[in-house]
Amino acid sequence: MRTGLMIGSDREHPRAERLSALITEVQEAEKAGFASVWIPQVPGYLDAMTAVAVLGRATDRIELGTSVMPIQSRHPIPMAQQALTTQLASDGRFRLGLGPSHHWLIQDQWGLSYDRPARLVRDYLEVLHQALAGPGSVDVENEAFRVHCTMNVTDAVPMPILLAALAPVMLRIAGEQTSGTILWMADERAISEHVVPRITKAATEAGRPAPRIVAGVPVVLCPSAEVESARQTAKETLGHAEFSPNYTRLLELGDAREIDDVMAVGDESAIAARLKRYQDAGVTDLMARTVPIGETAEARLESKRRTLEALAAVSGEF
């Protein structure tokens, strides 16, 4: 299991400093030996793919991905143009994570349709795959799109796509048409009994390589006396699964009931033991999300630093 990080728009930094702080943090992650960094598309914050393009010019080795781009926000042709440009900026290290997001964002905030998201994903990928295949004509007509245009961004380059897939139909699409899936709020049992068998079967039947299973896991290094406080912080900052039926259904397939139930929390040995269980469940790529704890900004930054050091120390065990 490769160890990577999920790094979002840090609220601890002033708005004007968020991009520069992100660059510094990813450069430090690369120096620390982390395999990958995943940038979430947080509503109202930095644009994830634009940030990855910038990070691609500021780093040399680390894999860079989005986690994830909502497909409703970009037509597949502009998505392909931006993704190809980002791949060039990243010297081939970019991984396009995308998905249909959730009703509370697409419908409630943006006023767009959230009808039949799996059907939209299929139609979207049909256009996107052709657009990413290299220079030439893109001609696709399906239920959602009527596309007749040319693409001339660059020569054909590898463009791994990972799909945020939780339900059986989405996992089948991910296995058949993409390089794997990106998960959030999935515990070990949900991954081993629900996600891995379905996506692997679909990939095998489609003649594709074994899929990547990228799992987002909150991580907090703290003494045992602070574990419950850390769990509460995670619920307040990352939780609220009840607003997303997709997550609720996934939680029901495992033993977790909220985000704090999937986190690795405690001392270094406790963190390593929990992450080993994720590896045993079939996770190929850990996407660790640090959850800083503390009453002040300085305390939270120190908490984050210690957690990152612990992650770097235990990553060699997987």
C-alpha positions as CSV (number, residue, x, y, z in Angstrom):
1,M,0.0,0.0,0.0
2,R,1.4,3.3,-1.0
3,T,1.1,6.2,1.4
4,G,-0.2,9.6,0.2
5,L,-1.9,12.6,1.5
6,M,-5.1,14.5,0.9
7,I,-4.5,18.2,1.2
8,G,-7.2,20.7,0.8
9,S,-7.7,24.5,1.0
10,D,-6.3,25.1,4.5
11,R,-8.6,27.4,6.5
12,E,-5.7,28.2,8.9
13,H,-4.0,30.3,6.2
14,P,-5.2,33.8,5.0
15,R,-6.9,33.5,1.6
16,A,-4.0,35.2,-0.2
17,E,-1.6,32.7,1.2
18,R,-3.5,29.5,0.6
19,L,-1.9,28.6,-2.8
20,S,1.7,29.4,-1.6
21,A,1.0,27.4,1.6
22,L,-0.3,24.5,-0.5
23,I,2.9,24.5,-2.6
24,T,5.1,24.5,0.4
25,E,3.1,21.6,2.0
26,V,3.3,19.5,-1.1
27,Q,7.0,20.2,-1.5
28,E,7.5,19.1,2.0
29,A,5.4,15.9,1.4
30,E,7.6,15.1,-1.5
31,K,10.8,15.5,0.6
32,A,9.3,13.4,3.3
33,G,8.9,10.5,0.8
34,F,5.1,10.4,0.4
35,A,4.0,8.7,-2.8
36,S,1.2,10.9,-3.7
37,V,-0.9,14.0,-2.9
38,W,-4.6,14.3,-3.7
39,I,-6.3,17.7,-3.9
40,P,-10.0,17.8,-3.1
41,Q,-12.4,20.1,-5.0
42,V,-13.7,21.9,-1.9
43,P,-16.7,24.1,-2.8
44,G,-15.8,27.7,-2.6
45,Y,-12.0,27.2,-2.2
46,L,-9.0,26.7,-4.6
47,D,-9.8,24.9,-7.9
48,A,-8.2,21.5,-7.5
49,M,-7.0,20.9,-11.1
50,T,-5.6,24.4,-11.4
51,A,-3.7,23.9,-8.1
52,V,-2.3,20.5,-9.4
53,A,-1.0,22.2,-12.5
54,V,0.8,24.7,-10.3
55,L,2.1,21.9,-8.1
56,G,3.3,20.0,-11.1
57,R,5.8,22.8,-11.9
58,A,6.9,23.1,-8.2
59,T,7.6,19.4,-7.6
60,D,9.7,16.6,-9.3
61,R,8.6,13.2,-8.3
62,I,5.3,13.0,-6.3
63,E,2.1,11.8,-7.9
64,L,-0.6,14.5,-8.1
65,G,-4.3,13.8,-8.3
66,T,-7.7,15.4,-7.8
67,S,-10.1,13.9,-5.3
68,V,-12.4,14.6,-6.9
69,M,-13.7,16.9,-9.7
70,P,-17.5,17.0,-10.0
71,I,-18.3,16.1,-13.6
72,Q,-21.4,18.5,-13.6
73,S,-19.1,21.5,-13.2
74,R,-17.2,21.0,-16.5
75,H,-18.3,19.7,-19.9
76,P,-16.2,16.7,-20.8
77,I,-14.4,18.6,-23.6
78,P,-13.1,21.4,-21.4
79,M,-12.4,18.8,-18.7
80,A,-10.2,17.0,-21.2
81,Q,-8.5,20.2,-22.3
82,Q,-7.7,21.1,-18.7
83,A,-6.7,17.6,-17.7
84,L,-4.3,17.3,-20.7
85,T,-2.8,20.7,-19.9
86,T,-2.4,19.7,-16.3
87,Q,-0.7,16.4,-17.3
88,L,1.8,18.4,-19.4
89,A,2.5,20.7,-16.4
90,S,3.0,17.7,-14.2
91,D,5.3,15.8,-16.5
92,G,3.0,12.9,-16.6
93,R,2.3,12.6,-12.8
94,F,-1.3,13.8,-12.9
95,R,-4.2,11.4,-12.0
96,L,-7.7,12.7,-12.8
97,G,-10.1,11.8,-10.0
98,L,-13.7,12.6,-10.8
99,G,-17.2,11.7,-9.9
100,P,-20.9,12.8,-9.8
101,S,-20.6,14.4,-6.4
102,H,-23.7,14.7,-4.2
103,H,-27.2,16.2,-4.4
104,W,-26.5,18.9,-1.8
105,L,-23.8,20.5,-4.0
106,I,-25.0,19.8,-7.5
107,Q,-28.7,20.3,-7.0
108,D,-29.1,22.4,-3.8
109,Q,-26.1,24.8,-4.2
110,W,-25.6,24.9,-8.0
111,G,-29.2,24.4,-9.2
112,L,-28.2,21.6,-11.6
113,S,-29.9,18.3,-12.2
114,Y,-28.8,15.3,-10.1
115,D,-31.0,12.9,-11.9
116,R,-29.5,9.4,-12.8
117,P,-25.8,10.2,-11.9
118,A,-24.5,6.8,-12.9
119,R,-26.0,7.2,-16.4
120,L,-24.4,10.6,-16.6
121,V,-21.1,9.1,-15.6
122,R,-21.3,6.6,-18.4
123,D,-22.2,9.2,-21.0
124,Y,-19.5,11.6,-19.7
125,L,-16.7,8.9,-19.8
126,E,-17.7,8.0,-23.4
127,V,-16.8,11.6,-24.5
128,L,-13.9,12.0,-22.1
129,H,-12.1,8.8,-23.2
130,Q,-12.3,9.8,-26.8
131,A,-11.1,13.4,-26.1
132,L,-8.1,12.1,-24.1
133,A,-7.1,9.6,-26.8
134,G,-4.9,12.1,-28.6
135,P,-5.2,14.7,-31.3
136,G,-8.1,14.2,-33.6
137,S,-11.9,14.3,-33.9
138,V,-14.2,13.7,-31.1
139,D,-17.6,12.5,-32.3
140,V,-20.0,11.2,-29.7
141,E,-23.7,11.3,-29.5
142,N,-25.4,9.8,-26.4
143,E,-28.3,10.7,-24.1
144,A,-26.4,13.5,-22.3
145,F,-24.0,14.8,-25.0
146,R,-23.8,15.6,-28.7
147,V,-20.2,16.3,-29.4
148,H,-18.5,16.9,-32.7
149,C,-15.2,18.8,-32.3
150,T,-11.4,18.4,-32.6
151,M,-8.8,18.1,-29.8
152,N,-5.3,19.2,-30.4
153,V,-3.8,19.9,-27.0
154,T,-0.9,17.5,-27.1
155,D,0.2,14.1,-28.5
156,A,-1.4,11.1,-26.9
157,V,-0.3,10.8,-23.2
158,P,-1.3,8.4,-20.5
159,M,-4.2,9.8,-18.5
160,P,-5.2,7.6,-15.6
161,I,-8.8,8.3,-14.4
162,L,-10.1,7.3,-11.0
163,L,-13.8,7.4,-10.3
164,A,-15.4,8.2,-7.0
165,A,-17.5,5.0,-6.8
166,L,-19.5,3.8,-3.8
167,A,-22.6,2.0,-5.2
168,P,-22.5,-1.3,-7.1
169,V,-23.3,0.3,-10.5
170,M,-20.6,3.0,-10.1
171,L,-18.1,0.4,-9.0
172,R,-18.9,-1.6,-12.1
173,I,-18.3,1.4,-14.3
174,A,-15.1,2.2,-12.4
175,G,-13.8,-1.3,-13.0
176,E,-14.8,-1.4,-16.6
177,Q,-13.7,2.0,-17.7
178,T,-11.1,3.6,-15.3
179,S,-8.0,2.8,-13.4
180,G,-9.7,2.4,-10.1
181,T,-11.8,4.2,-7.4
182,I,-11.4,6.9,-4.8
183,L,-13.2,6.3,-1.5
184,W,-14.3,8.4,1.4
185,M,-16.1,7.1,4.6
186,A,-15.4,3.5,3.7
187,D,-14.2,1.3,6.5
188,E,-12.3,-2.0,6.2
189,R,-15.3,-4.3,6.0
190,A,-17.0,-2.1,3.4
191,I,-13.9,-2.1,1.3
192,S,-13.1,-5.8,1.6
193,E,-16.6,-7.1,1.2
194,H,-18.3,-4.5,-1.0
195,V,-15.8,-2.4,-3.0
196,V,-12.9,-4.7,-3.8
197,P,-14.9,-7.7,-5.1
198,R,-17.2,-5.6,-7.3
199,I,-14.6,-3.4,-8.9
200,T,-12.1,-6.2,-9.4
201,K,-14.7,-8.5,-11.0
202,A,-15.7,-5.7,-13.4
203,A,-12.0,-4.9,-14.3
204,T,-11.2,-8.6,-14.9
205,E,-14.2,-9.1,-17.1
206,A,-13.3,-6.0,-19.1
207,G,-9.7,-7.2,-19.5
208,R,-8.3,-4.3,-17.5
209,P,-5.5,-4.4,-15.0
210,A,-6.2,-4.7,-11.3
211,P,-7.9,-1.5,-10.1
212,R,-6.4,1.0,-7.7
213,I,-8.3,1.4,-4.5
214,V,-7.5,4.8,-3.1
215,A,-9.0,5.2,0.3
216,G,-9.3,8.5,2.2
217,V,-8.6,8.0,5.9
218,P,-8.5,10.7,8.5
219,V,-5.4,10.4,10.7
220,V,-4.6,12.0,14.1
221,L,-1.5,11.4,16.2
222,C,-2.4,12.0,19.9
223,P,-2.1,10.5,23.3
224,S,-4.9,8.1,24.4
225,A,-6.4,10.8,26.7
226,E,-7.1,12.9,23.6
227,V,-8.6,10.3,21.3
228,E,-12.2,11.1,22.1
229,S,-11.6,14.8,21.5
230,A,-9.9,14.0,18.2
231,R,-12.8,11.9,17.1
232,Q,-15.2,14.8,17.9
233,T,-13.1,17.2,15.9
234,A,-13.2,14.8,12.9
235,K,-17.0,14.6,13.1
236,E,-17.3,18.4,13.3
237,T,-14.9,19.1,10.4
238,L,-15.3,16.1,8.1
239,G,-18.4,14.3,9.0
240,H,-22.2,14.9,8.5
241,A,-22.7,11.8,6.5
242,E,-26.5,12.2,6.9
243,F,-26.4,14.9,4.3
244,S,-25.1,12.5,1.6
245,P,-27.2,9.3,1.0
246,N,-24.3,7.9,-1.0
247,Y,-22.1,7.9,2.2
248,T,-25.0,6.7,4.4
249,R,-25.5,3.6,2.2
250,L,-21.7,2.9,2.2
251,L,-21.5,3.2,5.9
252,E,-24.3,0.6,6.2
253,L,-22.2,-1.9,4.4
254,G,-19.4,-1.7,7.0
255,D,-19.1,-1.3,10.8
256,A,-18.6,2.5,10.8
257,R,-21.4,4.9,11.4
258,E,-19.6,8.3,11.0
259,I,-16.3,9.6,9.8
260,D,-14.5,9.2,13.2
261,D,-15.2,5.5,13.0
262,V,-12.9,5.2,9.9
263,M,-10.1,7.3,11.2
264,A,-6.6,6.1,12.4
265,V,-6.2,7.8,15.8
266,G,-3.9,7.5,18.8
267,D,-0.2,6.9,19.1
268,E,2.1,5.8,16.3
269,S,1.5,2.1,17.0
270,A,-2.3,2.5,16.9
271,I,-2.1,4.4,13.7
272,A,0.1,1.8,12.1
273,A,-2.2,-1.0,13.2
274,R,-5.3,0.7,11.8
275,L,-3.7,1.4,8.5
276,K,-2.4,-2.2,8.2
277,R,-6.1,-3.3,8.5
278,Y,-6.9,-1.0,5.5
279,Q,-4.0,-2.6,3.6
280,D,-5.3,-6.1,4.4
281,A,-8.8,-5.0,3.2
282,G,-7.4,-4.4,-0.3
283,V,-6.5,-0.7,-0.2
284,T,-3.7,-0.1,-2.7
285,D,-3.2,3.7,-2.0
286,L,-3.8,5.4,1.3
287,M,-5.0,9.0,1.0
288,A,-4.4,10.2,4.6
289,R,-6.2,13.3,5.7
290,T,-4.6,14.9,8.8
291,V,-7.1,16.3,11.4
292,P,-5.2,18.9,13.4
293,I,-6.4,19.3,17.0
294,G,-5.8,22.1,19.5
295,E,-7.3,25.2,20.8
296,T,-5.1,27.7,18.8
297,A,-3.8,27.9,15.3
298,E,-0.3,27.3,16.5
299,A,-1.4,24.1,18.4
300,R,-3.2,22.8,15.3
301,L,-0.2,23.4,13.1
302,E,2.0,21.5,15.6
303,S,-0.6,18.7,15.7
304,K,-0.5,18.4,12.0
305,R,3.3,18.4,11.9
306,R,3.5,15.6,14.4
307,T,0.9,13.5,12.6
308,L,2.7,13.9,9.3
309,E,5.9,12.8,10.9
310,A,4.2,9.8,12.3
311,L,2.7,8.9,8.9
312,A,6.1,9.2,7.2
313,A,7.6,7.0,9.9
314,V,5.0,4.2,9.6
315,S,4.6,4.3,5.8
316,G,7.6,2.0,5.3
317,E,5.6,-0.8,7.0
318,F,3.1,-1.1,4.2
